[in-house]
Amino acid sequence: MIFLNFKKYNLLLFILFIFVGSCNYKPLINKDQLDQLKISNIEISGNKRISQIIVNKLNIIKEKEGNFELSVYGEKNTIVTNKSTSGKILEYGLTLICSVEVKNNLTGKVIYSKKIVNSENYKSSEMYSDTISDEKKIIENLSNLIAKQIINEISLVLRNDT
């Protein structure tokens, strides 16, 4: 009985391997496509700190002979999401808003434009410095998510254009 299940398992694995191996799979993020993205000008606006963090996470190198222009608008909103009955703040909500636009300098056409919004909540600490440290960690995490999403979507746009 066990031998029969093992044979079925091997057969299923073999068939799966044949289908995956012969489907001409290409990864979504192709390093060659991202190398095509030569940025000649990077413009940041809004909250400059947030915008610069996101641009740094994109790992884009500015080149004089680049064909594209990158515009990043970053904004941070912090709100109180939970208070105790005595009025003490228990939890904050942080929202990062990022608008990104990639424009082709040769044609003047915008190849990518998107507004990305990510939010996360964090608890207030007894010490203010701990609360600020938590906020900075959340900003780093949300910036990473935004940068990964931008890279994935730009890679898809470049893949469809070629």
Phi, psi and chi 1 to 4 in degrees:
 res  aa     phi    psi   chi1   chi2   chi3   chi4
   1 MET       -  -45.2 -176.4   74.8  172.3      -
   2 ILE   -66.3  -37.8  -65.5  173.4      -      -
   3 PHE   -62.5  -39.1 -177.7   70.3      -      -
   4 LEU   -64.8  -43.4 -173.8   60.7      -      -
   5 ASN   -63.9  -37.6  -73.4  -22.3      -      -
   6 PHE   -65.3  -39.2 -175.5   69.7      -      -
   7 LYS   -65.0  -43.6  -86.8 -175.5  150.7 -178.3
   8 LYS   -62.4  -41.3  -74.3 -178.8 -177.3  178.5
   9 TYR   -62.4  -45.9  175.6   74.6      -      -
  10 ASN   -64.5  -39.9  -79.7  -18.3      -      -
  11 LEU   -64.0  -44.4 -179.1   63.5      -      -
  12 LEU   -62.9  -42.8 -179.0   66.1      -      -
  13 LEU   -62.9  -41.0 -167.0   60.8      -      -
  14 PHE   -64.8  -44.6  178.0   72.5      -      -
  15 ILE   -64.1  -43.0  -69.6  170.7      -      -
  16 LEU   -60.9  -41.6 -177.6   66.3      -      -
  17 PHE   -62.9  -41.2  177.6   73.3      -      -
  18 ILE   -62.4  -46.3  -66.0  -64.0      -      -
  19 PHE   -64.7  -44.3  -80.2  121.9      -      -
  20 VAL   -71.0  -38.4  171.6      -      -      -
  21 GLY   -70.2  -24.9      -      -      -      -
  22 SER  -107.2   12.3   64.8      -      -      -
  23 CYS   -93.5    4.2   71.6      -      -      -
  24 ASN    58.8   48.1 -158.9   10.2      -      -
  25 TYR   -64.6  135.2  168.7   77.0      -      -
  26 LYS  -127.6  134.1  -67.6 -178.5 -174.4  176.6
  27 PRO   -68.0  151.0   20.4  -27.9      -      -
  28 LEU   -65.3  -42.8  -71.7  178.1      -      -
  29 ILE   -98.5  110.6  -59.4  174.4      -      -
  30 ASN  -109.0  124.5 -170.3  -15.4      -      -
  31 LYS   -60.8  -35.3 -176.7   71.6  175.0  149.5
  32 ASP   -64.6  -37.8  -64.0  -26.4      -      -
  33 GLN   -68.0  -39.8  -68.6  166.0  -19.3      -
  34 LEU   -70.7  -26.3  -70.1  176.5      -      -
  35 ASP   -70.6  -23.7  -72.8  -18.2      -      -
  36 GLN   -66.9  -25.6  -69.0  177.7   30.3      -
  37 LEU   -80.1   87.2 -170.8   68.7      -      -
  38 LYS  -100.9  113.2  -65.2 -175.8 -171.6 -138.1
  39 ILE   -92.0  124.5  -55.9  -68.4      -      -
  40 SER   -92.8  -26.3   63.8      -      -      -
  41 ASN  -145.3  132.1 -173.7   24.4      -      -
  42 ILE  -117.6  120.1  -60.6  173.4      -      -
  43 GLU  -114.4  124.4 -179.4 -177.6  -42.5      -
  44 ILE  -114.7  144.5   59.0  173.1      -      -
  45 SER  -148.8  177.3   57.6      -      -      -
  46 GLY    77.5 -136.3      -      -      -      -
  47 ASN   -74.6  104.4 -174.5  -36.8      -      -
  48 LYS   -61.1  -35.8  -56.9 -107.5 -171.3 -131.8
  49 ARG   -64.3  -47.4 -178.1  174.7  168.8  -91.8
  50 ILE   -64.3  -45.6  -60.2  -61.7      -      -
  51 SER   -60.6  -42.0  -61.3      -      -      -
  52 GLN   -68.5  -37.4 -168.6   61.8   51.3      -
  53 ILE   -60.6  -44.8  -71.7  171.4      -      -
  54 ILE   -65.9  -42.5  -68.1  170.0      -      -
  55 VAL   -62.3  -41.5  168.2      -      -      -
  56 ASN   -63.3  -37.6  -69.8  -14.7      -      -
  57 LYS   -69.4  -24.1  -59.0  -87.0 -177.5 -158.6
  58 LEU   -72.5  -18.9  -69.0  173.4      -      -
  59 ASN    55.7   42.9  -68.4  -32.4      -      -
  60 ILE   -99.1  131.7  -67.9  176.3      -      -
  61 ILE   -99.1  131.3  -60.6  169.2      -      -
  62 LYS   -79.4  128.1 -168.7  172.7  167.6 -178.2
  63 GLU  -126.7  141.3  -61.2  178.6   14.9      -
  64 LYS   -65.7  -36.1  -72.9 -175.1  178.9 -178.1
  65 GLU   -89.7   17.0   63.9  -85.3   -4.7      -
  66 GLY   -68.1  153.9      -      -      -      -
  67 ASN  -101.8   -4.8  -62.9  -26.9      -      -
  68 PHE  -124.2  156.1  -62.2   98.3      -      -
  69 GLU  -123.1  133.6 -174.9  176.0  -54.2      -
  70 LEU  -111.6  129.0  174.6   70.8      -      -
  71 SER  -120.4  128.1  -61.2      -      -      -
  72 VAL  -128.1  125.0  177.7      -      -      -
  73 TYR  -114.6  121.6  171.5   83.3      -      -
  74 GLY  -118.6  144.2      -      -      -      -
  75 GLU  -144.8  143.7 -174.2  179.3  -32.8      -
  76 LYS  -124.6  129.3  172.8 -174.8   84.5  163.3
  77 ASN  -122.4  127.1  -66.0  -32.2      -      -
  78 THR  -117.5  127.3  -54.3      -      -      -
  79 ILE  -129.1  158.0   58.7  168.6      -      -
  80 VAL   -84.9  122.8  175.5      -      -      -
  81 THR  -103.8  -17.9   56.7      -      -      -
  82 ASN  -151.7  128.1 -166.4    3.5      -      -
  83 LYS  -124.4  151.7  -79.4 -172.6  178.2 -177.6
  84 SER   -79.4  173.0   67.1      -      -      -
  85 THR   -67.1  -22.8   54.2      -      -      -
  86 SER   -85.6   -3.7   62.0      -      -      -
  87 GLY    97.8    1.2      -      -      -      -
  88 LYS   -75.0  135.4 -178.0  179.6  176.2 -172.8
  89 ILE   -75.2  125.7  -62.3  171.7      -      -
  90 LEU  -103.1  -32.1  -60.7  175.1      -      -
  91 GLU  -150.1  142.4 -167.4  171.7  -43.5      -
  92 TYR  -113.0  156.1  -69.0   97.7      -      -
  93 GLY  -119.3  129.4      -      -      -      -
  94 LEU  -115.5  128.8  179.0   79.4      -      -
  95 THR  -122.5  126.8  -57.1      -      -      -
  96 LEU  -104.8  129.0  -77.1 -172.8      -      -
  97 ILE  -117.0  126.8  -58.2  166.7      -      -
  98 CYS  -132.7  123.7  179.1      -      -      -
  99 SER  -109.2  126.3  -63.6      -      -      -
 100 VAL  -123.7  138.8 -179.9      -      -      -
 101 GLU  -139.2  131.2 -174.7  175.6  -83.9      -
 102 VAL  -117.0  124.2  178.3      -      -      -
 103 LYS  -121.2  137.3 -178.1  178.3  174.8 -176.5
 104 ASN   -81.3  120.0 -171.5  -31.3      -      -
 105 ASN   -69.0  -29.5  -72.8  -20.3      -      -
 106 LEU   -73.7  -43.6  -59.6  174.9      -      -
 107 THR   -99.1  -17.3   62.6      -      -      -
 108 GLY    77.5    5.3      -      -      -      -
 109 LYS   -86.9  137.8  178.6 -177.8  172.2 -171.6
 110 VAL   -82.2  117.3  175.0      -      -      -
 111 ILE   -91.4  -20.7   65.3  160.9      -      -
 112 TYR  -151.4  130.3  176.6   77.7      -      -
 113 SER  -148.6  125.7  179.6      -      -      -
 114 LYS  -157.0  145.2 -178.3  127.0 -173.3 -161.9
 115 LYS  -109.2  122.0 -178.6  176.9 -177.3  178.4
 116 ILE  -116.0  130.4  -58.2  169.1      -      -
 117 VAL  -124.8  124.9  179.3      -      -      -
 118 ASN  -129.4  140.6  -81.1  -17.2      -      -
 119 SER  -131.7  154.4  -59.9      -      -      -
 120 GLU  -157.6  147.9 -165.3  167.6  -38.2      -
 121 ASN  -103.6  151.9  -67.5  -20.7      -      -
 122 TYR  -146.1  151.3   61.0   98.0      -      -
 123 LYS   -82.8  146.1  -58.3 -135.9  179.9  -76.7
 124 SER   -76.2  141.5  175.8      -      -      -
 125 SER  -101.7  165.9  -61.2      -      -      -
 126 GLU   -64.5  -38.3  -68.7  -65.1  -38.4      -
 127 MET   -98.8  135.2  -64.9 -175.4   61.6      -
 128 TYR   -61.6  -36.6 -178.0   68.9      -      -
 129 SER   -63.9  -33.1   60.5      -      -      -
 130 ASP   -68.9  -37.6  -69.6  -19.6      -      -
 131 THR   -63.9  -43.2  -56.5      -      -      -
 132 ILE   -64.5  -40.1  -64.7  -61.9      -      -
 133 SER   -63.0  -42.0  175.6      -      -      -
 134 ASP   -62.6  -40.4  -70.2  -15.4      -      -
 135 GLU   -62.2  -42.0 -178.6  179.0  -41.0      -
 136 LYS   -64.2  -38.3  -73.3 -177.7  179.4  179.5
 137 LYS   -65.1  -40.9  -71.9  176.7 -172.4  173.3
 138 ILE   -64.0  -42.3  -60.5  -90.4      -      -
 139 ILE   -60.4  -42.9  -70.6  171.6      -      -
 140 GLU   -61.7  -45.7  -74.5  -67.8  -41.9      -
 141 ASN   -64.2  -46.0  -69.1  -18.5      -      -
 142 LEU   -66.7  -36.3  -67.5  177.2      -      -
 143 SER   -64.1  -39.4  -62.6      -      -      -
 144 ASN   -61.0  -45.1  -85.4  -26.4      -      -
 145 LEU   -61.9  -43.6  -69.8  173.9      -      -
 146 ILE   -64.3  -44.9  -70.5  171.2      -      -
 147 ALA   -62.9  -41.6      -      -      -      -
 148 LYS   -63.6  -40.3  -74.7  178.2 -176.7  176.8
 149 GLN   -65.0  -41.4 -177.0  177.0  -10.5      -
 150 ILE   -63.0  -45.8  -68.5  168.4      -      -
 151 ILE   -62.1  -44.5  -71.5  170.3      -      -
 152 ASN   -60.9  -45.8  -72.2  -16.5      -      -
 153 GLU   -72.0  -37.4  -68.8  176.6    1.3      -
 154 ILE   -66.3  -38.8  -70.8  175.6      -      -
 155 SER   -61.2  -41.0  177.3      -      -      -
 156 LEU   -65.8  -39.4  -73.5  173.6      -      -
 157 VAL   -63.6  -45.6  166.9      -      -      -
 158 LEU   -65.4  -35.3  -68.7  174.4      -      -
 159 ARG   -65.8  -40.2 -178.8  179.0 -178.8  173.9
 160 ASN   -73.7  -27.2  -68.9  -23.8      -      -
 161 ASP   -75.7  -25.8  -76.9   -8.9      -      -
 162 THR   -91.9      -   56.5      -      -      -
